[in-house]
């Protein structure tokens, strides 16, 4: 499984959304499943999937599907 697939799987598991969801349109507080509890579950899924630690400084920057990719790239994750 490549990193983009791992990333989408984290969203599927963390937010309990369907595999065919419109991931690119997902936003914290806008997407029904992405509330504060969903956000923390998603953070845990990403930390496990990519073996990273996301501290509170970067968690606040993570509020869209794309911003999560950008954040992980800054932490050294390659999305090719």
N, C-alpha and C positions, 0 to 999 in steps of 0.2 A: 504494500500500500504506500503510495507516495504522500508527500506532506500535505498537499491540498485535500486529498482524500481523508487523511487523518484529521485535518482541520474541520472538514464537513462532518465527519463522524462525531467529533467533539460537540458540534452544534446539535446534531441529531440526538445524542445521548444527554447532553447538558440541558437542552431546552425541550426535549421530548417532542421534536418536530419530525415530520415525514421526510424520507430521503429525497423526495422530489420537491421539497420546499424551495422557495425563491430566496436562497441564502444571501445573494448580493443586495437584496432590498431590506434585510433585517437590521433593525435599530433598537438599541436599548430604550425601553419605555414606550416604544411605538409598536413593535412586534408584541403581540399579546403574551406569548410565552417568555419573552425576555424582560421579566420584571426583576426586582432586586434579588429574589431567591434564585431565579433562573440564572442571573448574572454570576452569582457566587458558585453555583453548580457548574456553569460553563467554565469559569476560571479554573476550578479544580480539574475538570476534564482536560483543559489545555495544558495545565501543569503536568498532569500524568502522561498525556500523549507525547509531549515534546520535551519532557524532563527539564523544565524551566521553573523558576520561582518568579511569580508575578507579584511585586510589592504594591502597596497602596498608591504610590506615585504613578505607576504605569496603568494600574487598573482603571483609574479615572479617565484615562485617554482612550480606553477601549469601550466604544459605544456604538460601533457599526461593524458589520462583517469585514469590511476592508480595513478598518483601523486595527483590527485584531491581527490581520496578516502583516500590516506594517509594523506593528509592535513585535511580533515574533521574528520578523526579518531583522529588526534592530538587535534582537537577542541571539542572532546567528542562525536562525532557521532558514533553510533554503527552499524557496517555493518554485525555483527554476523557471 
